[in-house]
Amino acid sequence: KGTGDPEAASVISVNGTTTNYATLPAALNAAQDGDTVKLLANHTTDWDAVYASEEQMAVVKTRITLDLNGNTVDYLVVGEVVPDEGVGIIDDGNLTVKSSLSGGTAMEGQITTLKFVKGTLSVQDGVVIGSSSSSPSGLICEAGSGTVTISGGIVYNAKVGKGAAVTVSGGLLHQGQWINNGTLNITGGTFGR
């Protein structure tokens, strides 16, 4: 994006320094373990630019917190498979996703499609994953991806691949189609239709 483009995300480092970035992928690439990436605007993937290798997808490759700050991300990947002479090398992503509070009121943020490739994922209050109106959407846990803990928010549609483990301990009105080929533990939260 050009220099006149609005800032899309900020990285708040563990030492408190804040740096703003023009795109969410740029902020995620700059984030180091322990940092918080705060969304300042909605993020929509430009798939034509991604396929033409002109733009990167939004991929989490470190241990960070993503504060949606009441904004929406259309597509987010946690972990990454990097091609290496025909054999993929997997980089873990370790993500806690939440949406910040404003004056004590939760500002609901949304990730329409969250693809979990490898690492750990924690979903907290104020987060909506998936959509009741768009398909396909939701949480997609690849085979052998790792562990997911859902302690808050709402998840519409989830697919748990073989070797993946999802624990739902909270959240309200999870719904849609939940497909389990791995481990799905439900210890709390409520489910709608």
DRENVOTOR-688664 format. One line per field, with one value per residue (C-alpha): residue in three letters; x, y, z; residue number from 1. Coordinates in Angstrom, 2 decimals. Layout:
<sites>
type: [ala / ...] $
east: [X / ...] $
north: [Y / ...] $
up: [Z / ...] $
seq: [NUM / ...] $
</sites>
This chain:
<sites>
type: [lys / gly / thr / gly / asp / pro / glu / ala / ala / ser / val / ile / ser / val / asn / gly / thr / thr / thr / asn / tyr / ala / thr / leu / pro / ala / ala / leu / asn / ala / ala / gln / asp / gly / asp / thr / val / lys / leu / leu / ala / asn / his / thr / thr / asp / trp / asp / ala / val / tyr / ala / ser / glu / glu / gln / met / ala / val / val / lys / thr / arg / ile / thr / leu / asp / leu / asn / gly / asn / thr / val / asp / tyr / leu / val / val / gly / glu / val / val / pro / asp / glu / gly / val / gly / ile / ile / asp / asp / gly / asn / leu / thr / val / lys / ser / ser / leu / ser / gly / gly / thr / ala / met / glu / gly / gln / ile / thr / thr / leu / lys / phe / val / lys / gly / thr / leu / ser / val / gln / asp / gly / val / val / ile / gly / ser / ser / ser / ser / ser / pro / ser / gly / leu / ile / cys / glu / ala / gly / ser / gly / thr / val / thr / ile / ser / gly / gly / ile / val / tyr / asn / ala / lys / val / gly / lys / gly / ala / ala / val / thr / val / ser / gly / gly / leu / leu / his / gln / gly / gln / trp / ile / asn / asn / gly / thr / leu / asn / ile / thr / gly / gly / thr / phe / gly / arg] $
east: [0.00 / 1.12 / 2.38 / -0.95 / -2.90 / -4.44 / -2.82 / -4.42 / -2.76 / -0.32 / 2.22 / 2.56 / 5.82 / 6.41 / 8.37 / 5.38 / 6.58 / 3.81 / 4.51 / 1.75 / 1.60 / -0.34 / -1.50 / -2.33 / 0.14 / 2.93 / 2.09 / 1.97 / 5.35 / 6.90 / 5.45 / 7.80 / 6.95 / 4.87 / 3.74 / 0.13 / -1.15 / -4.10 / -6.36 / -7.09 / -9.33 / -11.10 / -8.85 / -9.99 / -7.60 / -6.89 / -6.79 / -5.73 / -2.67 / -1.93 / -2.08 / 0.14 / 2.63 / 2.17 / 0.71 / 1.01 / -1.87 / -2.42 / -0.41 / 0.54 / 4.02 / 4.96 / 3.44 / 1.20 / -2.13 / -4.41 / -6.78 / -9.51 / -10.52 / -14.06 / -12.86 / -13.20 / -10.62 / -11.92 / -9.20 / -6.46 / -3.98 / -2.27 / 0.98 / 2.48 / 3.79 / 6.92 / 7.91 / 11.44 / 12.53 / 9.24 / 8.96 / 6.98 / 8.48 / 5.83 / 6.23 / 4.09 / 1.81 / 0.63 / -2.31 / -4.58 / -7.42 / -9.69 / -11.50 / -10.73 / -13.16 / -14.20 / -15.66 / -16.45 / -18.41 / -17.12 / -16.45 / -17.21 / -14.55 / -14.85 / -12.66 / -14.77 / -12.43 / -9.68 / -7.43 / -5.41 / -2.37 / 0.00 / 0.59 / -1.88 / -4.97 / -6.99 / -10.31 / -11.52 / -14.46 / -15.69 / -14.67 / -16.91 / -15.37 / -17.32 / -20.57 / -24.15 / -24.50 / -21.35 / -20.19 / -17.70 / -16.57 / -15.61 / -12.75 / -10.81 / -8.33 / -6.00 / -4.98 / -2.33 / -2.59 / -2.40 / -4.67 / -7.48 / -9.14 / -12.41 / -13.19 / -15.41 / -16.92 / -19.05 / -17.94 / -20.12 / -19.00 / -15.92 / -13.99 / -11.59 / -9.07 / -7.51 / -4.94 / -6.27 / -7.80 / -10.45 / -11.75 / -14.82 / -15.06 / -17.09 / -18.75 / -22.38 / -24.50 / -21.85 / -23.70 / -23.66 / -22.00 / -19.32 / -17.41 / -15.09 / -12.40 / -10.04 / -10.76 / -13.58 / -14.09 / -17.07 / -16.87 / -18.83 / -20.33 / -23.71 / -24.71 / -27.53 / -28.89] $
north: [0.00 / 3.53 / 5.98 / 7.83 / 4.70 / 4.64 / 2.56 / -0.87 / -2.36 / -1.57 / -3.77 / -3.15 / -4.72 / -6.35 / -3.22 / -0.97 / 0.55 / 0.95 / 0.87 / 1.28 / -0.59 / -0.05 / -3.69 / -6.51 / -8.90 / -6.33 / -6.00 / -9.80 / -10.17 / -7.55 / -8.94 / -10.78 / -13.37 / -11.76 / -8.73 / -7.63 / -6.79 / -4.40 / -4.04 / -0.39 / -1.12 / -4.04 / -6.34 / -7.88 / -10.17 / -9.09 / -12.62 / -11.44 / -9.76 / -12.83 / -15.18 / -12.79 / -12.77 / -9.02 / -9.24 / -11.66 / -13.33 / -12.58 / -15.38 / -15.70 / -17.24 / -16.16 / -16.19 / -13.12 / -11.70 / -10.33 / -7.65 / -7.30 / -4.00 / -4.34 / -4.89 / -7.74 / -9.97 / -12.01 / -14.71 / -15.47 / -18.36 / -19.55 / -21.40 / -21.86 / -24.60 / -23.38 / -25.39 / -26.80 / -28.88 / -30.75 / -31.27 / -28.76 / -27.20 / -26.11 / -22.90 / -22.81 / -19.90 / -19.33 / -16.96 / -15.54 / -13.67 / -11.23 / -7.96 / -5.08 / -3.33 / 0.28 / 1.88 / -1.59 / -2.54 / -5.37 / -4.32 / -7.46 / -8.35 / -11.01 / -13.41 / -14.85 / -17.78 / -18.83 / -21.59 / -23.26 / -25.01 / -25.55 / -24.31 / -23.19 / -21.02 / -19.38 / -17.65 / -15.21 / -12.87 / -10.44 / -12.59 / -14.04 / -16.71 / -17.56 / -16.11 / -17.24 / -15.61 / -16.59 / -20.04 / -21.51 / -19.80 / -20.65 / -22.38 / -24.90 / -27.00 / -28.86 / -32.45 / -32.49 / -28.73 / -28.59 / -27.37 / -24.83 / -23.45 / -21.55 / -19.77 / -17.03 / -15.54 / -17.28 / -19.85 / -20.50 / -23.72 / -25.67 / -28.46 / -30.39 / -32.43 / -35.73 / -35.15 / -31.67 / -30.98 / -28.37 / -27.61 / -25.41 / -24.09 / -20.94 / -18.65 / -18.13 / -19.59 / -21.48 / -22.82 / -24.07 / -27.25 / -28.73 / -31.60 / -33.60 / -35.96 / -35.20 / -34.47 / -32.14 / -31.57 / -29.48 / -28.52 / -25.26 / -22.57 / -22.73 / -23.93 / -22.60 / -24.29] $
up: [0.00 / -0.61 / 2.00 / 2.04 / 3.06 / 6.51 / 9.21 / 9.52 / 12.60 / 15.36 / 17.11 / 20.83 / 21.92 / 25.29 / 26.34 / 25.52 / 22.23 / 19.61 / 15.87 / 13.27 / 9.94 / 6.70 / 6.52 / 8.93 / 7.19 / 7.67 / 11.38 / 11.83 / 10.07 / 12.37 / 15.61 / 17.95 / 20.61 / 23.38 / 21.33 / 20.83 / 17.35 / 17.57 / 14.53 / 13.67 / 10.65 / 8.97 / 6.90 / 3.61 / 1.74 / -1.84 / -3.28 / -6.76 / -5.23 / -3.06 / -6.07 / -8.05 / -5.12 / -4.75 / -1.26 / 1.65 / 3.44 / 7.12 / 8.82 / 12.51 / 12.83 / 16.37 / 19.89 / 19.94 / 21.06 / 18.33 / 19.59 / 16.97 / 18.60 / 17.23 / 13.63 / 11.12 / 9.40 / 6.46 / 6.49 / 9.02 / 9.16 / 12.37 / 11.62 / 8.19 / 5.93 / 4.15 / 1.05 / 1.30 / -1.69 / -1.84 / 1.91 / 3.93 / 7.04 / 9.51 / 11.52 / 14.67 / 15.32 / 18.87 / 18.99 / 21.64 / 19.95 / 21.77 / 21.21 / 23.55 / 25.84 / 25.47 / 28.59 / 29.95 / 26.81 / 24.65 / 21.07 / 19.13 / 16.56 / 13.87 / 11.92 / 9.11 / 8.36 / 10.76 / 9.39 / 12.16 / 10.66 / 13.61 / 17.15 / 19.82 / 19.62 / 22.39 / 21.63 / 24.30 / 24.88 / 22.27 / 19.29 / 16.59 / 14.37 / 11.25 / 10.05 / 9.95 / 6.54 / 4.63 / 3.70 / 3.96 / 7.10 / 10.64 / 12.43 / 10.34 / 12.33 / 9.97 / 10.76 / 13.49 / 13.96 / 17.76 / 20.54 / 20.56 / 23.69 / 23.29 / 26.56 / 25.15 / 22.04 / 19.43 / 16.86 / 13.81 / 12.15 / 13.17 / 11.51 / 13.74 / 11.75 / 12.83 / 15.57 / 16.42 / 19.84 / 20.60 / 24.10 / 24.51 / 28.09 / 27.50 / 25.02 / 24.09 / 21.33 / 19.37 / 16.34 / 12.79 / 11.60 / 13.88 / 12.24 / 14.49 / 13.19 / 16.09 / 19.74 / 20.76 / 24.51 / 25.58 / 29.26 / 29.17 / 26.97 / 25.29 / 21.84 / 19.68 / 16.60] $
seq: [1 / 2 / 3 / 4 / 5 / 6 / 7 / 8 / 9 / 10 / 11 / 12 / 13 / 14 / 15 / 16 / 17 / 18 / 19 / 20 / 21 / 22 / 23 / 24 / 25 / 26 / 27 / 28 / 29 / 30 / 31 / 32 / 33 / 34 / 35 / 36 / 37 / 38 / 39 / 40 / 41 / 42 / 43 / 44 / 45 / 46 / 47 / 48 / 49 / 50 / 51 / 52 / 53 / 54 / 55 / 56 / 57 / 58 / 59 / 60 / 61 / 62 / 63 / 64 / 65 / 66 / 67 / 68 / 69 / 70 / 71 / 72 / 73 / 74 / 75 / 76 / 77 / 78 / 79 / 80 / 81 / 82 / 83 / 84 / 85 / 86 / 87 / 88 / 89 / 90 / 91 / 92 / 93 / 94 / 95 / 96 / 97 / 98 / 99 / 100 / 101 / 102 / 103 / 104 / 105 / 106 / 107 / 108 / 109 / 110 / 111 / 112 / 113 / 114 / 115 / 116 / 117 / 118 / 119 / 120 / 121 / 122 / 123 / 124 / 125 / 126 / 127 / 128 / 129 / 130 / 131 / 132 / 133 / 134 / 135 / 136 / 137 / 138 / 139 / 140 / 141 / 142 / 143 / 144 / 145 / 146 / 147 / 148 / 149 / 150 / 151 / 152 / 153 / 154 / 155 / 156 / 157 / 158 / 159 / 160 / 161 / 162 / 163 / 164 / 165 / 166 / 167 / 168 / 169 / 170 / 171 / 172 / 173 / 174 / 175 / 176 / 177 / 178 / 179 / 180 / 181 / 182 / 183 / 184 / 185 / 186 / 187 / 188 / 189 / 190 / 191 / 192 / 193] $
</sites>
